[in-house]
């Protein structure tokens, strides 16, 4: 039955790849050679054209984001909950990023470990590019891409070295009001005799911020200590690179960082992530040889070991991940075909949950998969991205009970260019997710009798999207209708780990537009998502599916080229959410809010390697909490959301050598 459901998409995938190969063979017989065309790839235009988001290095330079809230502030389809440090959770179209295949420089990232902790994410100071592929993700995006993929790419020496230079450095320091405090980063990079190297650190130190009404939000002080290092070596046509990244946040935090409880106090918490990676690529790829080989190891630790004597006090969560990927991209006349395999091992450990009848638990999952993805463009005006993967997945629980299964995933996206200004597209995918462990912090909080249900099963997802794109020389716009459904997610009952019987769904529309007028760029986006669980509205309880309702953003950037000045402003808007299901569960209506931000940056004519920046966030000191935050509730005597920062003024100075 499972295979019968995927046959239509699998057939479409095989047909597209076979057609591309047949076209290549026919052209060979006619002795015709065409230029290579690569389409529906990782390019900005192709991801955004089907409802996704791309933030380029140039846009990151304009944004200068201090955290992930600012990183995605111009994207209505992506919401980030409030709070400080490790409390922020990222949702794409209402779905937390643990439902997407998330990678940093190709290394898969773990899901959220603790349901009151934020999403796992790289420091924005290290980034050079972010891609968010919403909906039907490619087979080479990674295992269990239920609702799409998020790819974070970090900067390196070859991205920053200027022509003719073999050494460079960047220094940046900032000071912000309203608790932002002092921040600074330093980077050095160079190359010599085939080697290139890059090292960077980013540190922050501040205080708890105040919301728009002047209330201090406990446990929100900036306390990041992040480091990134890369070493590459090139010889003939070969490149080997080793990288290491470490992020640490250690400060006094609330026990439940994503919500406010009456009388809650601060206690020490440390969250650490470390990742090491080695990779091989070719610097002179051919049509038949364009390889990528990668091995990685990462460790994620959560220590709360000096808490008060309460049932849910002290605890330790550890997750280790190691794995790799081997793939090759073949170039044929209509496009490319990427094929390979990947694997990953997750080891989980929970320890010392308060003073209850808990026990230490160790469990693990293992994944291995084969994949292929074709990306083609035909003279008829059609563009096709289609592929499939087959994965094996096993789960060994804390009682040494073994669960194992395998499944196939298929995807296809077809676009047709009607004329030079209009393109229509449609995409679909069916994804096998293996055993979804989800928030393993729940396992930690159960007593000795807690078991895995013998019928615990694998998850699966379906994605559909359809839309159109419009554009000219200085403008572009697009509209995407989306529908994502996920089943087989875990449910942590009082006695066992089971499958949640509900289907989780996000459907709606997202619209974007941009216009370039000389030195001025204007952009806007709008997203409306109906997020449900079991056919009824999802609750605003900071889960992996959150109601976001109507969201919109608007931004304007302008460059005064004669003065070396860049200025810009942006607006974030969220509509009111009033829902009978949430009201019955004790949640109050979520009010509408509108927030304005602005910046000005000056690069002196006499010294273009230096820049000075002034940023004002939440100009009008709006008191609000961001969508996908835990909403205000009457439960437990009253739960308050973590409100966003009030007006915050930041000055920054940067210099590069």
N, C-alpha and C positions, 0 to 999 in steps of 0.2 A: 504493500500500500504506500509506504514511504517513497519508494522509487517511482511509482506511477505518478505521484504528485509532481516530481521534478522533471519528468520526461519532456514536457513541452519546452521548458527553458533550456534543458540540456540539449534538446534537438536544435533549438535556435542557435545555441553556442557552437555546436559542431558544424551546423550549416554555414554560419558566418565564417568560421575559420577555414572550412573546406572551400568556400567560395573565394576567399582571399588567396589560398594556395592555388586554386584552379586558375584564377586570373593571372597569377604570377607565371604559371606553367604556359598558359596561352600566349602571354607576351614573349616568353622565351622562344616559343615555336615561330613567332613572327619576327624574331630577332629585334624586338623593340625593348629598349631600356629606358625606364622612367626614373625621375628623381625620387628619392625616398621621402615618404610623407609619414610623419608620426602624429596621430590625432587622439583625441579623448584620452590624453595622457595625464601627467601630473601638472599640466600647465594651468595657470591661473584662469584663463578664459574657459577652459573645459570644465573645471570644477564649479566655478561660479555659474556657468551656463546651465547647470542642472540643479540649482538650488543650494549649492555649497558655499563655502567662505574661504577666501585666501587672504592672508595678511602678508604682504611682501616686506623685504628688508627696507625698502624706501618708506613704506607705510609705518613700519615699526619705528623708524627714525623720526617720523612726524609725531607719532603717538607718545613715545618715550614712556611706556607703561610702567608704573611702580608695582602693579600686581595684576592678577588675571582679570579682575573686574575692569580695570582700565584697558587691558589687552583686547577685550571683546566689547568695549563700550559702544562701538559703532555698528554692532551686528544685532539686529532685532531677533534673529533666530537663535541666539546664544545668550543665556542668562547665567549670571554668577551670583550666588547667595552672599549675604553680607558677613561681616565679622573680620577677624584679623588672622594672619598667619595661616595655619593649616585648617582653618574652619571652612574655607570657601569651596563650594561645590559648583561644578560646571554642568549645565544642562543644555542640550542641543534639541530644539523643538520640543522641549519639555521632558527629554529623556537624559538622565544622568550619564556622564561619559563612560561609566563602566559598562554601558550597553553598546559601546562602540569599540572598534579595534584602535587602541591608542598606542602610539609609538613615539619615542624620542630618538632621533637619528636611526630609525629602523628598529630600535630595541622595544619590544612589547612592554607596556606598563601594567602594573597590577590594578585590580579593582579596588574600590574603597574598602579599607579594612575595618573601619569602625563607623557605625551609622551616625555618629555625632562629629565626624571628622570630614574634611573636605576631599575633593578629588585630587588624585595624584597628578602633579603637573610640574614642568620644568620652570626655573626662574626666568621671567620674561627678559631679564637683562642679558641672557645668553642667546636669545633667539635671533635667527635671521629670516625665518619663514614659518608660517602656520597654515596648514590646510585642513579644512573640515569638510569631509565628503559626507553629506547627509543622504540617508536612504540607501539605495542599492550600491554597495561598495564592491570594488574589484576583488577578484580572487586573490591577487597578490598583496592586498591590503593587510592580510593576516587572518588568524583563526578567530572565529566567533564574532565577526563584524555584524552584530545583530541589527544595528540601526545606522551603520555607516562607519567612518574611520576618521580619526584625528591624528595628524602627523605634525609633530614639532621638529624643526630642524635648527640645530645650534650653529653658531658662527665659528669660523676657523681662520687660520693664517691666510690661506689663499683667497678668502673673501675680503680681507682687510688690507693686505699689502698693496701699496701703490706701485704703479709701473716704475721699474728701474730701482726699486728699493728692496733690500733683503732683511730689513728690520723695521719694526713699528711698535707703537705703544699707544694706549688710550687711557686717560684718567678722567673720572667724573665724580663730582661730589654734589650733594644736594642737602637742603634743609627745608622742612615743611612744618607748617603750623598744625594745630589740632592733633597732636600726638604723632604726626608722621616722623618728626625728629630728623636725625642725621642718617644719610645713606651715602655710600661710596662704592665705586668699582674701579678696578685697575686691571689692565690687560697688556700683555707683551707677546709679541709674535715675530717669527722670522723664518728664514730658510737658508740652508747652506749645504752644498755638496749632496744634493738629492734629498736632504732632510727638510722638513718644515715642522714648526712647533708653535703651540699656542697655549697660554696659561691665563686664567682670568679668575678673579674673586669679586664677590658682591656681598656687602655687609650692610645691615640696617640696624638702627637702635632708636627706639622711640618710646612713647607712652600710650596708654589707652586713649582712644579718640572719643570725642563727644558727638552725639547725634545732632540733628538740626535744632532740637529744642533744648540743647545744653546738657542732656543726660550723658554721664560717662558710661561707656560700654565696656564693662569689665573684661579683661582677658584679650584685648585686641591690640596690644602693643606690637610693633614690628620687631622681630628678633631673628632675622634670617642670617645665616652664615653659609654661603654657597660658593662652590669652587668647580671649575671646569678646566681640564687639561687635555691636549691632543698632541700626538707625535706621529708624523707621517714620513714615509720613505718611498721614493720613486726610483726605479732602476729600469732602463729600457722601457718596456710597455707595461710595467707592473707597478701597482701602488698598494702598500700596506699601511694601515693606520690603526693606532691604539689610542683609546680615549678613556677618560675617567671623569665622572661627575659625582659630586657629593653635595647634598642639601641637608641642612639641619635647622630646625626651629626649636629653641629651648626657652621657655618663659612660663610664667604663672598663667594658667588658663582656667576657664570654667570646665567642670566635669563634662558638661554637654555644650560644646562650643557653638552649636548652631541654634540654640534657643536660650531664653532667659527664664530661670526659675526663681521664685521669691526666696530670698535668703541665701541664695547660692554664693559660695565663696571661691577664692582662687587657690590653686595648688599647682605644684610643679608638673610640667609635662614636657617631654622631649620626643620629637618626631624626626627620624633620620632616614634618608634614602641614599644609597650608594650604587653606582652602576659602572661596570667596566666592560669594554667592548674591543674586539679586534676584527678588522675587516680587510678584505682583498678586493680590488677592482682593477680593471685594465684602463690604462691611460690612452690606449690606441685601439679602441674596439673596432671590430669588423662586422659585416652583416651576420656572420655565424658565430661570433665570439664577443659577447659583451656581458661578462660574468659579474656576479656579486656574491661573495662568501663572507659570512659573519658569524661570530661566536660571541656570546655575552653572558654576563652574570650580574644580578642585582639583588640588593638586600633592602628590605623595608622594615623599620623597627619603630615601635610605639611604646614608650615607657611612661607609666604613671605609677610610680613606685613609692611615693611618699604622701599618700592621700589620707584623709581622715578615716576613722574606723566606721565604715558604713558598708552595707551589703554590696554596693557596686563601686567600691573604692579602688584600691590598688589593682593594677593589672599590667600585663606585658603582652604585646602582640608582635610576632615576628613572621615575616614572609620572605622566603628566598626563592629566586627564580633564575634558572639558567637554561640556555638553549642556543639555537642558531638557525641559519637559513643559507641555502645554496640555490642560486637561480641563474639563468642565462636568458638574454633577450636576443631573439632572432629577428633580423630586419628583412622583410620581403617588400615587394613593390607597393602593395596597398597599405602597408603599415608595419606593425611589430607583433611578435608573439613572445610572451614571457612565460617561462616554465621553470619549475623547481620544487623544492620541498623545504619544510620548516618543522621545528620541533621545540618543545618547551617542557620544563619540569618545575612545578610549584611545590614548595615545602612550607607548610603552615605550622605555627606553634602558638599556643595560648597558655597563659601562666597566671596563677595567683589572682583570681578575680575576687577581691574583697575578703570578707570573713565568712562566706557561706559554704555550703557543702558543694564546692566545685572541685574539679580535678584538672590536672595538666592534660592538654590534648595535643597530639601530633597527628597530622593527616597530610595527604599530598594528592596532586593530580598530575597526569602525564598526557602530553599531546604530541601527535606526529601527523603531518599532512602533506599531500601532493597537490600542486595547483598549476593552472595555466590560464593566461589571460591574453586575449587578442585585442588589438586596437587598430582599426582600419579606417581609411577614407577612400571612397570610390568616386570616379568621375561623374557619376550620376547625381552627386550632391548628398549622398548618404554617408554618415559616419557611424561606425559601430564599435562599441566596446562590449565584449562578451567573454565569459570565462567560467571555470568551474574548479572546485577543489574537493578532495576527499580526505576526511580526517578520522583518526583513531583517538579516542579519549578514554582515560581510566581514572577512577577515583578510589583511593584507599582511605577509609575513615579512621577515626580514633579508636575503634574497636577492631581494627585490622580486617574489616569487611571490604571486599573488593567489588567494584562496579565497573564495567567496561562496555563500550559500544563504539560504533563507527557510523558515519553518515556523510552525505554529499551536500554540497552547496553550489548553486548556479546563479548567474547574474547576466543581464543583458541590458544595454542602453543603446537606443537607436535615435539618431538625430538626422533631420533632413532640412537642408537649406533651400528655402523657397526662392529667395533672391538675395541680393547683396545686403538686405536690411532685415530679413525675417528668417528665423530658424525655429522649427518645432522639434520636440523630442519626447520620448517615453522610455521609462526604465522599470525593471522589475528584478527582484531577487528572492530566492528562498535559501535561507541560511541555517545550517545545523550548528548548534552551539555547544554540544557536549554537555557535561554535567556542570551546571552553573552553581558555583558555591556562593557567589555574591558576597555579602557582608559577613565575613567569618567571625567578626566580633560578637555576633549573636550566638554562635556556637559556644563561645567563651562563657557566656552568661547563663548557661543551663547547668543543671545539677548532674550527679553521677548517673542517673537513670536515662539521660538523654541519648537517643540512638538515631541512626539513619534508617528511615523507612525502607524495608526490603524492596519496595516498588519504586524507589526514587529513580526518576527518569531524566532524560536529556531535554534540553530546551531547543526551540526552533523559532525562526522569525521570518516574516514576509514583508517585503517592501514594494511599494508601487509609487511611481511619480510620473507626472506628465506636465508639460509646460511649453513655453515659447520664449524666444529671445529676440530682441530688436536692437538695432544699432546703426550708427553712422560714423562719420569721421571723428566727431567730438562728443558723442553721447552713446549711451547704451542703457538697456533696461531688460528686465526679465521677470517672468512669473512662473512659479512652480507650485503645483498641487501635489501634496504628499500624503501617504498613508502607510504607517508602520505598525505591525502587529507582532507581539512577542508572547510566546507561551512556554510553560515549563520552567519558569523562574522558581527559585527556592522559597520555601516558607518555613520559618523557625517556630514551630509550635512549642508547647510546654514539655512535650515528651519526645518529639522526634523531628528530624529534618525531612521535610516532604516537599512535593511540588505544589506550588500555588495553583489552584484550579482556574484562576482568572486569566483571561487574555488581557494584556496591557497594550494600549493602542494610542497612537498620536496621529491625528490627521488634520489637515488644514491647508493653508496657503501662505507662501512667502513671496514678497515682491521686492525688487531692488531697482534702483535707477541712479545714474551718475551723468554729470554734464561738465565738460571741460571748456572753459571760456577764457582763453588767454592764460593768465597766471592764476586763475581762480578755478577751483574744482568744487562742485556741489554734489553731494551724494545723500541718498535716503534709502531706507528699507522699512518694510512692514511685514509682520508675521502674525498670523492668527492660528492658534492650535487648540484643538479639542482633545484633551488628554483624559483617557478613561481607564478604569480597572474593572474588569468583569462587566463592562457595559454601562457603568455608572461613573460619575466624575471622580477623578483622582483627588485625594485629599492633599491639602497644602502642609504636609507633615515632614518635609525634607526627605522624602523617599527617593527612589530611583526614577519615579515618574511623578511629575509635578504639574499642576495647572498653571499656565502662563497667560491664557486669554489673549488679549490684543497687545502687541508691542510695536513700537516704531522708533526709528532713529533718524536724525538729520545732522549733517555736518557740512561745514564750509571751510575750505583752506584757501588762503591767498598769499602770494609771494610778492613782496615789494623788492624787485630785483635790483633796483638802483641803490637801495639802502641795506641790502643783505638781511632783510627782515622777513620772517614768515609769521603769519597770524592765522588763527583759526578758532572756530567755535563749534560746539556740538550740543545736541539735545537728545535726551533719552525720555521716552514716554511709555507709560503702562496704563492700560484701561482698568477700570474698576471690575472686580470679580465678585459676583454675588451668586452663590450656588446653594440650593436647598440641601444637597447631600452633605456639603461641608458644614452648613448651619446645624444640621441634625447631629453631626459628630462633635459639635462644640466649638467650631471655628467661626470667627467673625468675618464679615465681608472684608475683602482686601481693597483698600482705597486706591484710587487712581493717583499717579504722581507724574510730574514733569521736572526734569533736572537739566540744568544748563552748565556747561563747562567752557573754558576758553584758555588759550595759550598764546604766547608771543615768544619768538626765538630770534636772536640777533647773532649774525656772524660778521665780525668786523672785516672791512675791506682790507685793512693792513695786515690782518692775521687770520686767514681763512681756516686755519686748523683749530681755531677756538670758537666756542659758541656759548651763549648765555640764554637761559630760558626761564620764563615766568609762566606758571600754570595756576589757574584758579578752578578748582573742582567744586561743584554744587554752589554756584555763584550766589544764589538767592537763599542759601541755608535751609533747603527743604528738609523737613523731617519725614523720612520714609524708610521702608525696608524693601530691598530688591526682590523682584520676582524669583521664585524658586527658593526663597528663604522660608523657614518655618513660620507660618502665619500666626497671628494672635489668636489665642484659644482660651476658653474657660475651663479646660481640663486641668486636673490636679491643682485646683485652686487658682489657676491663672498662669498661662504661658505667654511670655512676651517674645516677639521676634528680636533678632539682633539687628538693630537699626543701622543704616549706612552712615558714613561720616557726614557731618555737617560741612560748612564751608571750610575748605582746606587750600592754603596758599603755599606753593612750593617754588623755590628758586634753585636753579641748577647751573653749574658751570662744567664744561667739558673741553678737553684738549686732546689732540692726537699728534703724534710725532712721526 
